[in-house]
Amino acid sequence: MTRAMAPRSSSVAAALAAALRTALAAALALGAFARAPFARAASHASRADRVTIPAGPFTQGSTKGDEDERPMRKVTLKAFAIDRTEVTRADYAACVAAHRCKAPPAPAAAAGAAPAAPGAVVSPSASDDPKLPVTGVDWSDAQAYCRFAGGRLPTESEWEKAARGTDGREYPWGAEADCARGNWGSFDGEGPCAGKNPGHPVPVGRYPTGASPYGVLDLGGNVWEWVADKYDEDPKRRVVRGGSCCSYFVPPRAANRNAWAPEHRDEDLGFRCAGSAESGGKR
C-alpha cells in the first residue's frame, strides 16, 4: 500500500507546488495592477498635456467689467505652456501617493465643519470619476502639485492670454455668453444656464466647443482656478480666474477677476499648471 501511494503523493506534491507558483504569480500580477493607476497618474503628471502659447502681445483687462479689470492694455509675454485642462483627481492622487501633496479635506471641512472622513477628497457630488477636476485645494496645495508636475501656477497674464488669444474676445469661445460652450450659470436650479448645465463640476474637457483660440479647455466655467498672483487691491488674497459651474451672477468672461485668501477651499475651486514653452505640445 505504501509503495502504491508513493507515486500519487509525489503527484499531489507536484500539483500543489504548481498551484502555489500559479497563485504567487497571480498575487504579484494583482499587486502590479493595484499600483498601476498611481504609476500611470504619476507618469501623466510628469508628462502633462500642455499647450504652447506663443510669445507676443495680447489685450489684458476690459472696460466692460468691474473696476479691477481696468485699464484695458496691451501686454507682451514670452512663450509659455499651460495645461490643456484643469488638474484632475487622478492627477492629484498621484501627488498624494508620492507624499508630495496633502489630500484635500472632506466636504464638511471645506465648509468649516469637521471632516466626514480623514483624507476624503472634496466633491460636489457622489461621483468618483477620476476625470473630475480636483477641488477643495488651497493656493499652497496647488503650488505643491504644480512643482510635482514639473511646472508652476500660471501668472494672471498668462492665464488671460491663454483664454483670450490676441483678438481681445470676451469669452474663450468668442464674443457672447453661451451655456453650451462652458459649464457655468447654474446653481440649485437657478441662473441663466439652469436646466442646461448641471450646477456642479463635470469631468474635464466635456465642452470642447468652448476651447480658447489655442485649444485650451474649461477656461470659462467648471471650477475657479488659482493663479500665481496676489490681488493688487488686497495683497493678502490670491487671484482666481475663470468662473465656475455655479457662477451665475457674473458670466465667465475671460477678463473677470476674483480673489480669495490663500487658505480658502471650496467645492468649485481648482487649478491648472503652466511651464516653459518647451514643456508644451501642439494644439
N, C-alpha and C positions, 0 to 999 in steps of 0.2 A: 504493500500500500504506500509506504513512504517513497519507494522508488517511482511508483506510478504518479505520485503527486508532485514530485520534484520539478519535472519539466513545466507542469501547469503553474507552479509557484513562480518559476522564473519568468514565465509568460506574463503572469499578473504583475510581477515587479516591473517588467519592461513596459507594460501598458501604463502602469501608474507613473513611471518616470516620464514617459512620453506625454501623459496628461499634464503632469506638473510643468513640463517645459512649455506646453501649449498655453497653460494658464498664466505662467510667468510672462510669456511673450505678449499675451493679451493685456495683462496688467500694465506692462511697460507701454504698450501702444495706447491704452486708455489714459495713462498719465501724460503722455505726449500730447494727446488730443485735448486733455483738460488744460494744458499750458498753452496750447496753440492760440486761443483768442487773444491772450495777453501778448504773446510773441508777435502775432500779426499786427495788433494795435500798436505795439512799440515800434515795429518796423515802419508802420504807416506814419507814426509821429515823426520819425527821423527822415521820412521822405514825403513831407507834407505836400498836398496838392495846392501849389501856389501859382498865381497868375502874375506874370511880369507886367508892371505898369511902366511905360516908357518915360524917360526924362522929358521935362518941358513945362510950360506954363499951363495953368488952368484957372478958372474963376472960382474963388472961395468966398463964401458968405452970400447974403441976399438982402434985398430991401423989402421982401415980401413976408418975412417972419418977425420974430421978436428982436428987440434991440441988440441982444447979444450976438446976432448974426451979422451985424453991421460993423464996418463998411464992407460992401462988395468990392473985392480987389483981385488983382492978378498975383498969383503965387507961382514961383518956379521951383520944382522939386527935381532931385536926382532920381534916376530909375530905381525902382524897388519892386518887391514882390509881396503879394498879400494872399492869404488863404482864400480859396475859391468859395468855401462855405464856413459857417461857424464851427467852432470846435465841438465835436460830438461827445456823447457819454463814453463811447468806446475809446476814443482818443484819450480822454481824460483818465479813464480807468487804467490805461497803460502807465500813466504817470504815477497814479496812486500805487499801483502794483510795484513800481520801481522805487517807491519810497521817496519820490521827488515832489509829490503833490499831496495836499491834505484832502481827504474825502469831504465833499460838501456835507453840511448838516442836513438833518431831516427837515421836511417842510415846516413842521411846527416850530423848529428852532429858527428858521429863517423869518418866521412871522413874530418872533420874540418870545416864544414859549419853549418848554422843554422838548428836546428831540423825541420823536416816537421810537426811533431805533438808532443806536450808535452807528455812525458812518453811513447811514442811508443817504442816497442821492436825492436832492430836492427835485420834485417832479410836479407839474401841474395836473397830471392825470395818472391813472393806474398803469399806463403803458410802460413796458420795459424795453422799448425799441432802442437799440444802441445807436441808431442814427439820429435820435433826438439831440438837439443842442444841449450841452451840459449847462445847467443853471444853478443858481444858489451859490455862485462863486464870487468872492470879493476881488478887489483890484490886485491884491498881493497874490491870491491864488492864480489869477490869470497870468500875471508876470511869471510865476514859477513854472506854469505849464509851457509858456512860450519859450522859456530858456531850455526846458527839457526837449522841446521840439526843434531846437536849433534856431530859434527866432527871438522875437520881441513883440510887444504890443505895438500896433501901428500908431503913428502920430495922428493927431486930429486932421492935419492937412492931407496926409497920405490916405486916410480913410475917405475923406470927402472927394479927393481926386478919383479914387477907385470907383466911387459911386456915381460921379457926375461926368467923367470924361472931360473933354475940352470945350464942350458947347454950352456949358452953364445950365444944363437941364435941371428941372425942379425935382424930378424923381429919377431913380436909377434907370427906369424903363422909358422915360420921356417927360412930356410936359404936364400930363394930367394924372390925378389920383385914379387908381384902378384896383378894385378889390380882387380882380382875377390875377393880378401880377405880383401880389405880395400878401403875406399873412398878417393883416392889420385890421383895425377898425371894428373889433367885435369883443365885447366883454359882457358876460351874464345876460346875453340876449339883447344887448343894446349896442348902438353905434352904427355908423354908415355901412359897415360890412356884415352886420348881424344877419344870420341866415345864409350867408355866403362863405364866411370864414369861421373857423371853429371856436375862436375865443381862447385858445391855448397854443403853446408851441407845437410845431409839427416837425417831422424829420427833415433834415436839411436838404435843400435842392428840390423841394416839391413845387416851386414856382419858377420853372425855367424861363418863362416869358418875361419875368421881372429882372432878368440879368442886366447888369450895367453895360456900358459900351465896351468894356474889356472882358465881359463874360463872368464877372464876379456875381455870386448869387446871394440872395437873402439880405441885401443891404437896405431894403425897405421893408421892415417888419420882422416877424418871427420872435426875435429877442433883442432887447437893447444890448449894445456891445461896448465894453470898456475900451478906451483908448489910453494912450500914454500920458496925455497932457493934464496938467492942473487946470481948473476952471479959472479963467482970468479974473472974474468978478468975485470969486471966493476961493483962493488958492488951497484952502483946506479940503476942497472937494476935487473929484476927478471927473473928467468929461465922459459921457456916454453918448453913443450915436445910434441912429437907425430906426428908432421907434420899435414897437413890438406888436405881438399878436393882439394885445389888449389895449393898445393906444387908440383911442377914438376921439379924444378932444382935439388932437393935432395929428394930421396925416403924416406919414413917414417921408417928409421932404428931405432931400439929401443935405440941405444946409441946416436943418433943425438941430439944435443943441440941447442937451440936458446934462445934469451933473449931480452926483451923489457923494456922500462920504466914502472914502476908500474901503471902509469896513462894511458897507452896505451889501446885502444879499437879497435876491428876490427870485421868484419863480419864472420871471420873464427877463432875466438878466444873464447874459453870457459874454462871449468874446470871440475874436479870431486873432490870428497872429500875422506878423509881417516879417520880412527878412530882406537880405540883399537881393539885387536883381538876379544874381546867379542862382539863387535858390528857387526861382520861379520857372514856370514852363509856358507853353503856348496856350492860347485861348481855345 
